[in-house]
Structure formats: C-alpha cells, structure tokens
C-alpha cells in the first residue's frame, strides 16, 4: 500500500540519514581510500619519517595511485616525536580529513597515544614495536620489541656461547623492552644494563665507560640520530678493539649507515630485513628503491612498503576495511615469508643476522620465528 505523501517523505529521510549519523570513514562517497600517515617530520626520528613517507608514496606510484583497485590518497601529519602531538594529529585526521585508516607511527610512545585516540578507526603500525601495543583494530607489519631482542639473544647465545654480556640502550619503551627480550633469548651471562636518557644524550663516553672490564659482548639498541651517535662513539673511542658488538636492527639500518660511514664496517646486527636477501619480491623492491634514491632500502622503508601492501590486499577484498585487514593473513614481502598472527595481528617472520660489508648488510644467519 502506498504511504501518504508526508509519511513517505519522513521514511525516506530516516533511511538516507541513518538516524543522523555521518557516513563511516571506510565508505567514502567517492570510493577513495584515504590513508592518514603519521610520521616524524621533526624531532629525533625525522630522517626515518622521510623514508617512511617516501616508501608509501613509492608503493602508490607503483600501484597506479590505487589501493585494492580504488583511488587512494595519503594525508600526512607530523607527530614531532611526541605522544601529545601524535594524538592531536590522529584527531585531525579522523575528524577533519575523515581518513579510512591510520598508518606510519615510528616511536612506540606516539603509537600508543594514536591507538588510544583512534578508537573505531583501524591502525596499521609500520614501525613502532611496543609490546603492549595492540587491540582488535591494530595491525602491525613491523615487530614487537620483545621479539626483536629475543631473536638477537637467541643468535648471540649460539654465536657467542653465552659469554659475559652487557646491554645498552636508550631509556624508553623501545630500548627497555628490546633488552628484556634479549635477556630472555640469551638465557645467561648478563653483567650489567646501561640506559642512556632518551633523546638527550650527545656524549656517550661516560656511559660506555661503565662497561665492566670482564664483559666480552655488548648488545646495543639505538635508533635514528642516537644510533649515529652510538656507532661513531663506539669506533672512535676504541671500544671495537675491546669488546665484541652485536646491535639491534635500527642501529645498523641503511639510513644510519649512510651517516656513520666506514666506522660501521664489520658490525653485526640482527634485523628482519637485509637488502641482500634473495627473493623475487626483494629483487624488484631494491631495484625500484635504488632507482628512486640511489641507495639501499632500510628496514623502515620495507615495513612502510608492506603497510601499504597490507592495505592494498585488504581494500581489494571489498568489505569493511577493519574486518578485511584481519583476514589478509599471508603477505608477500621483500623480507621473505610474512603473516599476521590471527589473534594478536602481530607479524610472524624470520630474523637475520647481518654483517655490514663493503656498503651492504649481508645475511650471515637466519633466525626462525620464536616457537
């Protein structure tokens, strides 16, 4: 039966307005996928932020400006390396720019603040490794700090025979949690833990001087500008002749190596990627990156590329983006086999012991995922 004209008008308005709520971000009227990218354009991790954004734009260029067959656009915001600025950036991206998803996120404290602010907007973490970072709407293509350190500890136990070791890192969640993982993976032999003030240490000589004389192995975690400071001080102060060094991936990543130069030669690190890995995905990625930059890609670049690959695969499935991100599972990556754990959404992946030789991080051992 046809409704009277006035009643019919009311029904149509209610159906069109959805009870007064705005369209959900994952259902843009023009079909565009809007990706909010929160990176450090200023602050201690600024040089990493540049690589992160560049890798994401390179993926979009390679995919014809689309994700999952839909037009896509990056909306980039600076977190300044601080949780407060990161939270504000997330709020603007969600409320003003109406992004479908937030990605990027270099530092763990920033990522934690952004995840708290994002609520119903999915978050794809492209670098931050905080162990407690997670939730039903959080998907990580990087690593957890504990996993990073644990892989290094397992490698060190085999390669160095659990000799007396000292651990050193910047004093924030990334450094502390990575050292915790190393201790568990190494199993024995720790002599001391040396923590340096995060973002405020320009002279590492007083801290290196705390290394016990009986220590035979130093495991160190630093990133960004702090990594450059550490690598140069370790060599120039003569510690390379006194103690074996093993580092986390960030300390010997490609962006750091470009700044450190010859002082990095021979240093061994444990990371999830090396430019010298032999697989079709990596061959193509390295060629594309070198054509664009003239350099080898870093771990941050690979993680950022994979963040976009995850979004591409999820968007192609055609459903709600939050739901489809959790259904992607296996993901082709330059780093090799990669899948997201169905419960935690954290990556399950190989790790690699890498030695810097003649300008390249070369794989000297493969460390399988923790059972």
C-alpha positions in Angstrom: 0.0 0.0 0.0 1.3 3.4 -1.0 2.0 5.7 2.0 0.5 9.2 2.3 3.0 11.7 0.9 4.1 13.2 4.2 4.7 9.8 5.8 6.7 8.6 2.8 8.9 11.7 3.0 9.8 11.0 6.7 10.7 7.4 5.9 13.0 8.4 3.1 14.8 11.0 5.2 15.3 8.5 8.0 16.8 5.9 5.6 19.0 8.4 3.9 20.4 9.9 7.1 20.9 6.7 9.0 19.4 8.2 12.1 21.5 11.3 11.8 25.0 9.6 11.8 27.7 10.6 9.3 28.9 8.1 6.7 31.5 5.7 8.1 35.1 6.6 7.1 35.6 3.3 5.2 32.7 4.2 2.9 33.8 7.4 1.2 31.1 8.6 -1.2 33.7 8.9 -4.0 35.2 5.5 -3.3 38.6 7.0 -2.4 40.7 5.3 0.2 42.1 8.0 2.5 45.2 6.9 4.3 46.3 9.0 7.3 50.1 8.8 7.7 51.6 9.9 11.0 55.3 10.3 10.8 58.1 12.3 12.4 58.9 15.2 10.1 60.7 16.9 13.0 62.4 15.6 16.1 64.8 12.7 16.8 63.3 10.4 14.2 62.8 12.9 11.4 65.2 11.1 8.9 63.2 7.9 9.5 60.0 9.7 8.8 61.2 10.9 5.4 62.0 7.3 4.4 58.6 6.0 5.7 56.6 8.6 3.7 58.8 8.0 0.6 58.2 4.3 0.7 54.5 4.7 1.0 54.4 7.1 -1.9 56.5 4.8 -4.0 54.0 1.9 -3.4 51.2 4.1 -4.5 53.1 5.2 -7.6 53.8 1.5 -8.5 50.1 0.6 -8.0 48.8 3.4 -10.2 47.6 5.5 -7.3 45.2 2.9 -6.2 44.7 0.5 -3.2 42.6 -2.5 -3.9 41.6 -1.1 -7.2 40.2 2.1 -5.7 41.7 5.6 -5.9 43.9 6.3 -2.9 45.4 9.4 -1.2 47.9 9.9 1.6 47.2 12.6 4.2 50.4 13.1 6.1 50.8 14.6 9.6 53.8 15.3 11.7 54.0 13.8 15.2 57.1 15.7 16.2 58.3 12.6 18.0 55.9 13.3 20.9 52.8 11.4 22.1 50.8 14.7 22.5 51.5 15.9 19.0 50.8 12.4 17.7 47.4 12.3 19.4 46.4 15.7 18.0 47.4 14.6 14.5 45.3 11.5 14.8 42.3 13.5 16.0 42.6 15.9 13.0 43.0 13.0 10.5 39.9 11.3 11.8 37.6 14.3 12.4 38.7 16.8 9.8 40.2 14.6 7.0 37.9 11.6 7.6 40.6 9.0 6.8 39.8 5.4 6.5 42.9 4.2 8.3 45.9 5.5 10.1 49.4 4.2 9.5 53.0 5.2 9.9 54.0 5.5 13.6 57.7 5.4 14.2 58.0 5.7 18.0 56.2 3.5 20.5 55.0 6.3 22.8 53.5 8.1 19.8 51.9 4.9 18.5 50.3 4.1 21.9 48.8 7.6 22.1 47.5 7.4 18.5 45.9 3.9 19.1 44.2 5.3 22.2 42.8 8.2 20.1 41.8 6.2 17.0 39.1 4.1 18.7 37.0 2.9 15.8 39.5 3.7 13.0 41.9 0.9 12.1 45.6 1.4 12.7 48.4 -0.2 10.7 51.6 0.1 12.6 54.6 0.4 10.2 57.4 0.6 12.8 56.6 1.0 16.5 57.4 -2.1 18.5 55.9 -1.6 22.0 55.0 -5.0 23.4 51.6 -3.9 24.8 50.6 -2.1 21.6 47.6 -3.8 20.2 43.8 -4.3 20.1 41.2 -5.6 17.7 41.7 -2.6 15.4 45.5 -2.6 15.4 47.6 -4.4 12.8 51.4 -4.5 12.9 53.7 -5.2 10.0 56.9 -4.4 11.9 57.8 -6.4 15.0 57.4 -6.3 18.8 60.4 -5.1 20.8 60.5 -8.3 22.8 60.5 -10.4 19.5 63.4 -8.2 18.2 65.5 -8.6 21.3 64.7 -12.3 21.7 65.8 -13.1 18.2 69.1 -11.3 18.9 69.5 -13.1 22.2 69.0 -16.5 20.6 71.5 -15.7 17.9 74.1 -14.4 20.4 73.7 -17.5 22.6 74.7 -19.6 19.6 77.3 -17.3 18.1 78.9 -16.1 21.3 78.3 -19.1 23.6 76.6 -17.0 26.4 79.8 -15.2 27.3 79.6 -12.4 29.9 77.5 -9.6 28.3 76.5 -6.1 28.9 73.3 -4.5 27.5 73.0 -0.8 26.5 70.0 1.2 25.1 68.2 4.5 25.1 65.9 4.7 28.1 62.4 4.4 26.7 60.0 1.5 26.0 61.7 0.5 22.7 65.1 0.2 24.3 64.0 -1.4 27.6 61.6 -3.9 26.1 64.2 -4.9 23.5 66.8 -5.5 26.2 64.2 -7.6 28.1 63.7 -9.8 25.1 67.5 -10.2 24.6 68.0 -11.3 28.2 65.3 -14.0 27.8 66.7 -15.2 24.5 70.3 -15.1 25.7 69.5 -17.1 28.8 72.5 -16.3 31.0 75.7 -14.2 31.3 74.4 -10.7 31.7 76.7 -8.5 33.7 75.0 -5.1 33.5 72.4 -2.9 31.8 73.3 0.6 30.8 70.5 3.0 29.9 71.0 6.5 28.5 68.5 9.4 28.7 66.2 9.2 25.6 66.7 11.9 23.1 69.1 13.9 25.3 72.4 12.1 25.2 75.0 13.7 23.0 78.1 12.3 24.7 78.1 8.5 25.2 81.7 8.3 26.6 80.6 8.4 30.3 78.1 5.6 29.6 80.5 3.4 27.6 83.0 3.8 30.4 80.6 1.8 32.7 81.1 -1.4 30.7 82.6 -3.9 33.2 86.2 -4.9 32.3 85.2 -8.6 32.3 82.4 -8.1 29.7 83.1 -9.9 26.4 79.9 -8.9 24.4 77.9 -5.7 24.2 74.4 -5.7 22.8 73.1 -2.2 22.0 69.8 -0.8 20.9 69.6 2.8 19.4 67.6 4.3 16.5 67.7 7.5 14.4 70.1 10.2 15.4 71.0 8.3 18.6 72.2 5.3 16.6 74.6 7.5 14.6 75.9 9.0 17.8 76.5 5.5 19.3 78.1 3.9 16.2 80.6 6.7 15.8 81.5 6.8 19.5 82.0 3.1 19.8 84.5 3.1 17.0 86.2 6.4 17.7 86.7 5.7 21.4 88.4 2.4 20.6 85.7 0.0 22.0 85.7 -2.1 18.9 89.2 -3.3 19.9 88.0 -4.1 23.5 84.6 -5.9 23.2 82.5 -7.7 20.6 79.5 -5.8 19.5 76.0 -7.0 18.4 73.3 -4.5 17.7 69.6 -4.2 17.1 68.4 -3.6 13.5 67.8 0.1 14.0 71.4 0.8 14.9 72.7 -0.6 11.6 69.8 0.3 9.4 70.6 1.8 6.0 69.7 5.3 6.9 72.1 5.2 9.9 74.9 3.6 7.8 74.8 6.4 5.3 75.6 8.8 8.2 78.1 6.6 10.0 80.2 5.7 7.0 83.4 3.5 7.4 83.0 3.3 11.2 80.2 0.8 10.7 82.3 -1.7 8.7 82.1 -5.3 10.2 79.4 -4.6 12.7 76.9 -7.4 13.1 73.2 -6.7 13.8 70.0 -8.7 14.0 67.1 -7.4 11.9 64.0 -8.5 10.0 65.4 -7.4 6.6 68.6 -7.1 4.6 68.9 -5.6 1.1 70.9 -8.6 0.0 68.0 -11.1 0.6 67.4 -13.2 -2.4 63.7 -13.5 -3.4 61.7 -12.0 -6.3 59.8 -9.5 -4.1 63.1 -8.1 -2.7 64.8 -8.0 -6.1 62.0 -5.9 -7.5 61.8 -3.7 -4.4 65.5 -3.0 -4.2 65.7 -2.1 -7.9 62.7 0.3 -7.6 64.1 1.9 -4.4 67.6 2.3 -5.8 66.3 3.9 -9.0 64.4 6.4 -6.9 67.0 7.1 -4.2 70.4 5.8 -5.3 70.6 3.9 -2.0 69.7 0.5 -0.5 66.3 0.4 1.3 66.1 0.4 5.0 64.0 -1.7 7.4 61.7 1.3 7.8 61.3 1.5 4.1 60.4 -2.2 3.8 57.9 -2.0 6.7 56.3 1.1 5.2 56.0 -0.7 1.8 54.5 -3.7 3.5 52.0 -1.5 5.4 50.7 -0.2 2.0 50.7 -3.8 0.6 48.5 -4.9 3.6 46.1 -2.0 2.9 46.1 -2.9 -0.8 45.2 -6.5 -0.1 42.5 -5.6 2.5 40.9 -3.0 0.3 40.8 -5.4 -2.6 38.6 -7.8 -0.6 35.8 -5.2 -0.8 34.3 -5.4 2.7 34.7 -3.3 5.8 38.4 -2.3 6.0 38.8 -3.1 9.7 37.4 -6.6 9.2 39.3 -7.3 6.0 42.7 -6.3 7.5 42.3 -9.1 9.9 41.6 -11.6 7.1 44.6 -11.0 4.9 46.9 -13.4 6.7 49.9 -14.2 4.4 51.6 -11.2 2.9 54.3 -11.2 0.1 57.2 -9.1 1.3 60.8 -8.2 0.4 61.8 -9.5 3.8 60.6 -13.1 2.9 57.7 -15.0 4.5 55.4 -12.8 6.5 52.0 -13.4 8.1 49.9 -11.7 10.7 49.0 -13.8 13.8 45.2 -14.2 13.7 44.8 -13.3 17.4 47.4 -10.6 18.0 47.7 -9.2 14.5 51.5 -9.1 15.1 53.9 -10.4 12.4 55.3 -13.9 12.3 58.6 -13.7 10.4 62.2 -14.7 10.1 65.0 -12.6 11.5 68.5 -12.3 10.1 72.0 -11.8 11.5 73.5 -9.2 9.2 77.1 -8.1 8.8 78.0 -4.7 7.2 80.5 -5.5 4.5 81.6 -3.1 1.7 78.5 -0.9 1.9 75.8 -3.6 2.3 74.2 -5.5 5.2 74.8 -9.1 4.2 73.0 -12.1 5.7 75.2 -14.4 7.7 72.5 -16.4 9.5 68.7 -16.9 9.6 66.8 -16.9 12.9 63.4 -18.6 12.5 60.3 -17.2 14.4 60.0 -18.0 18.1 58.0 -21.2 18.6 
